[in-house]
Amino acid sequence: MKRVIILGGGFAGSHIARNLEDKFEVTLIDSKDYFEFTPGILRTIVQPEHIRKIQVLHSHYLKRARVIVGYVQDITREYVILEDKKIYFDYLVICSGSSYNVPFKEKDIIKVTRAEHLRDCYNNLCKAKEVLIIGGGLVGVELAAEICTHYNDKKITIIHAKDRLMERTNERPIKHAENFLQRRGVKIIYGERVEKNHGNIYITNKKREIKTDMAFLCTGITPNYDFMKKSFRDKLNSKGFIKVNEHLQLEGYDNIFAVGDVSNRAEEKTAQNAERQARVVVKNIFALEKNGNLIQYHSKRTPLVISLGKCNGILSFGNFVLTGFIPALLKLFIEKREMRKLR
């Protein structure tokens, strides 16, 4: 059987592994031994028990594939290097995702991409009186909403470098989110960015000093590409995203694909788009095996569901916007549907 290595077990990686393991010798390499429904991770900061609903072991839903927990140091066109061990492949799919570029000491700030940090900080959040959220994009807005709808004794501040929240969305969702947060006492500072900190005091580019008990970083996303530096540095764009062609193949290589947050596709880095790309990769690997025609991946606008706490949300699709309980219910349904696939 042909050998397929998949780097990363998120939405794209888990989908590809499940759909190829019956026909190929599949190896999934991930930094953790479980799949996680990342859109639901922010809720764990106020409801730690929620973590059990959004995680499932890779070995639970994969029946044939081999799962290796570890970090790849280097890749070539024929093999990956994992702890000085070479693992050969016929096809490689890179789904390594992204992380937050932290300009602060890790002990001073919580990175919202790390589930274990969110779980561990629950007790500290219960005691905290002042909370700083750095970044007013989708993640920053959802995190602020989770906290302000769960607690009524927190002074929450969002500091955002742009002049409006969630700047890549339409005006109506932006205004709704802003009004929702401000009605619940969240202070929003626009047009400033945090540049440094001294302990629990964070200093902006305009010399504003903000004292806080806890700080969350929700900005500065960077693709996880370190393993590309040695052999494929020329395949990274200026921001570190992997250059792919219209078939989601690494430029110049038929047998290597890159999908999800790590690819340079110009679209929102969402779970929905990661799965759409994964479906194309699966079809193209089968097509290569049969000497068939590859299909192209076409970016398109997809619905966006934003949580504003447990009982409120925003559904945005083009000019259509729906707010209130129904979008919150829809997001819960999506979470349960996705997790049901793996259980």
C-alpha positions in Angstrom: 0.0 0.0 0.0 1.1 3.5 -0.7 2.2 5.5 2.4 0.6 8.8 3.4 1.9 11.0 6.2 -0.3 13.7 7.6 1.2 16.4 9.8 -1.4 17.7 12.2 -4.6 16.2 13.5 -7.0 19.2 13.4 -10.0 19.5 11.2 -8.1 19.0 7.9 -5.7 16.3 9.2 -8.4 14.2 10.9 -10.7 14.3 7.9 -7.9 13.2 5.5 -6.7 10.4 7.8 -10.3 9.0 8.2 -10.9 9.1 4.5 -7.6 7.5 3.4 -6.8 4.9 6.1 -8.7 2.1 4.3 -6.8 2.5 1.0 -3.4 3.7 2.2 -0.9 3.1 4.9 -1.6 6.3 6.9 0.5 7.8 9.6 -0.8 10.8 11.5 1.8 12.9 13.3 0.4 15.4 15.8 1.8 17.3 18.8 -1.1 15.8 20.9 -2.9 12.5 20.9 -6.4 13.9 20.5 -8.6 15.9 18.1 -10.0 19.1 19.5 -12.9 21.1 18.3 -11.1 24.4 18.6 -14.1 26.7 18.0 -15.4 25.5 21.3 -12.2 25.8 23.3 -12.9 29.3 24.6 -15.8 28.1 26.6 -13.5 25.9 28.7 -12.1 29.0 30.4 -15.4 29.6 32.1 -16.7 26.1 32.0 -13.8 23.7 32.4 -15.9 20.6 32.2 -16.8 21.5 28.6 -13.4 20.2 27.5 -14.7 16.6 27.7 -17.2 17.4 25.0 -14.7 18.8 22.4 -11.9 16.3 22.6 -11.5 12.7 21.3 -8.4 10.5 21.0 -7.1 10.1 17.5 -6.9 6.3 18.2 -10.6 6.3 19.0 -11.8 7.4 15.5 -8.9 6.0 13.5 -9.2 2.3 13.0 -6.2 1.5 10.8 -3.9 4.6 10.8 -0.9 4.8 12.9 -0.7 7.8 15.3 2.6 9.3 16.4 2.7 12.0 19.0 5.7 14.3 18.4 7.2 17.2 16.4 8.7 16.9 12.9 12.1 18.6 12.6 12.5 18.5 8.9 10.9 17.2 5.7 12.2 16.3 2.2 10.3 15.2 -0.9 10.6 11.6 0.3 10.6 11.5 4.1 10.0 13.4 7.3 12.5 13.5 10.2 11.0 12.9 13.6 13.5 12.8 16.5 16.3 11.8 14.1 14.1 9.0 12.6 13.3 9.0 9.0 9.7 8.1 8.0 9.2 7.7 4.3 6.1 8.6 2.4 4.5 8.5 -1.0 2.2 11.4 -0.2 2.7 14.1 2.5 -0.1 16.4 3.6 0.9 19.3 5.8 -1.9 20.4 8.2 0.3 21.9 10.9 -2.0 24.8 11.7 -1.0 28.1 13.3 -0.2 29.5 16.7 0.0 32.9 18.3 3.2 34.9 18.1 3.7 35.8 21.8 5.8 38.9 22.5 5.5 38.4 26.2 6.9 35.9 28.7 4.6 32.8 28.7 4.1 32.9 32.4 2.7 36.4 32.1 0.1 35.7 29.4 -2.3 33.0 28.3 -2.2 31.9 24.6 -5.7 31.2 23.6 -4.6 28.4 21.2 -3.4 26.2 24.0 -6.3 24.3 25.7 -4.3 23.3 28.7 -3.5 26.9 29.5 -7.2 27.7 29.3 -8.1 24.9 31.7 -5.3 25.7 34.1 -6.2 29.4 34.4 -9.9 28.8 35.4 -9.2 29.1 39.1 -7.2 32.3 38.5 -9.9 33.8 36.4 -12.4 33.2 39.2 -10.3 35.3 41.5 -9.3 38.0 39.0 -11.0 41.3 39.1 -9.4 42.9 36.0 -8.9 41.0 32.7 -7.1 42.3 29.6 -7.8 40.9 26.1 -5.2 41.9 23.5 -6.8 41.8 20.1 -10.4 42.4 19.0 -10.7 40.0 16.2 -13.1 37.0 16.2 -11.3 35.2 19.0 -10.9 38.3 21.2 -14.6 39.1 20.9 -15.7 35.6 21.6 -13.5 35.3 24.7 -14.7 38.7 26.1 -18.3 37.5 25.6 -17.7 34.2 27.3 -16.2 36.0 30.4 -18.7 38.9 30.6 -21.7 36.7 30.2 -20.5 34.2 32.8 -19.2 36.6 35.5 -20.6 39.9 36.6 -17.6 40.9 38.8 -14.9 41.3 36.1 -13.5 44.5 34.7 -12.8 43.5 31.1 -10.7 45.6 28.7 -10.1 44.8 25.0 -7.3 46.6 23.3 -7.4 46.5 19.5 -4.9 47.9 17.0 -7.6 48.5 14.4 -10.4 51.1 14.4 -13.2 48.4 14.7 -13.7 44.9 16.0 -13.6 41.9 13.8 -12.6 44.2 10.9 -12.8 41.5 8.2 -16.6 41.1 8.8 -19.5 43.3 7.7 -20.6 46.4 9.6 -23.8 44.9 11.1 -22.0 42.1 13.0 -19.3 44.5 14.1 -21.8 47.0 15.6 -23.9 44.2 17.2 -20.8 42.7 18.9 -19.6 46.1 20.0 -22.9 47.0 21.5 -23.3 43.6 23.1 -20.0 43.9 24.9 -20.3 47.5 25.9 -23.7 46.9 27.4 -22.1 44.4 29.6 -19.3 46.8 30.8 -16.5 45.7 28.5 -14.2 48.6 27.7 -12.8 48.7 24.2 -9.7 50.7 23.3 -9.2 51.1 19.5 -6.1 52.2 17.6 -3.5 51.0 20.1 -1.3 47.9 20.4 0.4 46.4 23.4 4.2 46.5 22.9 5.6 45.3 26.2 4.8 44.5 29.8 6.3 44.8 33.2 4.7 42.1 35.3 1.0 42.8 35.3 1.3 46.2 33.7 1.0 46.3 29.9 2.2 49.3 27.9 0.8 50.3 24.5 2.5 52.1 21.6 0.8 55.3 22.9 2.3 54.9 26.3 -1.0 53.9 27.9 -0.4 51.6 31.0 -3.0 49.0 31.8 -2.8 47.1 35.0 -4.5 43.7 35.0 -4.8 40.5 36.9 -4.9 38.3 33.8 -4.0 38.9 30.1 -5.0 36.9 27.1 -3.3 37.3 23.7 -5.8 37.0 20.8 -3.7 38.4 18.0 -0.6 37.7 15.9 -1.4 34.4 14.4 1.5 32.7 12.6 1.6 29.4 10.6 3.5 26.5 12.1 6.2 26.1 9.5 9.6 25.6 11.4 10.0 22.1 9.8 10.0 23.8 6.3 12.9 26.1 7.0 15.8 23.8 6.1 14.6 22.2 2.8 11.7 24.3 1.6 12.3 27.8 2.8 11.7 29.1 -0.8 8.2 27.6 -0.6 7.2 30.0 2.2 5.8 33.4 1.5 6.8 36.5 3.4 4.5 35.7 6.3 5.5 32.1 6.6 2.5 30.5 4.8 3.2 27.6 2.5 2.8 28.3 -1.2 0.3 26.0 -2.9 -1.1 25.7 -6.3 -4.7 25.5 -7.4 -4.8 21.8 -6.4 -3.4 22.6 -2.9 -0.1 20.9 -3.8 3.2 22.4 -2.7 4.4 24.5 -5.6 6.6 22.2 -7.8 5.7 19.0 -6.0 3.0 16.6 -7.0 3.1 14.4 -3.9 3.1 17.1 -1.1 0.0 19.1 -0.1 -0.6 21.8 2.4 -4.1 22.8 3.7 -5.8 24.8 6.5 -4.2 27.6 8.4 -0.7 26.9 7.2 -1.4 27.3 3.4 -1.3 30.6 1.6 -4.9 30.4 0.4 -6.4 33.9 0.7 -9.5 33.1 2.8 -10.6 33.0 6.4 -8.7 30.4 8.4 -11.8 28.6 9.7 -12.6 25.0 10.5 -15.1 25.0 7.6 -12.6 26.0 5.0 -10.0 23.6 6.4 -12.4 20.7 5.9 -13.3 22.0 2.4 -9.6 21.9 1.5 -9.2 18.5 3.1 -12.0 17.1 0.8 -10.1 18.4 -2.3 -6.9 16.8 -1.1 -8.5 13.4 -0.6 -10.0 13.5 -4.1 -6.7 14.6 -5.6 -4.7 11.9 -4.0 -7.1 9.3 -5.3 -6.9 11.0 -8.7 -3.1 10.8 -8.7 -3.3 7.1 -8.0 -5.6 6.6 -11.0 -3.7 9.0 -13.3 -6.9 11.0 -13.4 -7.5 14.8 -13.5 -7.0 16.8 -10.4 -9.7 19.1 -9.2 -9.1 22.7 -8.3 -9.8 24.3 -5.0 -11.9 27.5 -5.2 -12.1 29.9 -2.3 -15.6 31.1 -1.6 -17.4 33.1 1.1 -18.8 30.8 3.8 -21.2 31.5 6.6 -19.6 32.8 9.8 -21.1 31.9 13.2 -19.8 33.9 16.1 -20.5 33.0 19.8 -21.4 35.8 22.2 -21.5 33.6 25.3 -23.6 30.5 25.7 -27.0 32.0 24.7 -26.2 34.6 22.1 -24.4 34.8 18.8 -24.2 36.2 15.3 -24.7 34.4 12.0 -23.3 36.3 9.1 -23.4 35.3 5.4 -23.0 38.0 2.8 -25.5 40.7 3.6 -27.6 38.4 5.7 -27.1 38.8 9.5 -29.0 37.0 12.3 -28.3 37.7 15.9 -29.5 36.3 19.2 -30.2 32.7 20.5 -30.6 30.9 17.1 -26.9 31.5 16.1 -25.8 30.3 19.5 -27.9 27.2 19.1 -26.5 26.7 15.6 -22.9 26.8 16.8 -23.8 24.2 19.5 -25.3 22.0 16.8 -22.2 22.3 14.6 -20.0 21.3 17.6 -22.1 18.3 18.4 -22.3 17.3 14.7 -18.5 17.5 14.3 -17.8 15.5 17.4 -20.4 12.9 16.6 -18.4 12.1 13.4 -15.5 11.0 15.6 -17.4 9.1 18.2 
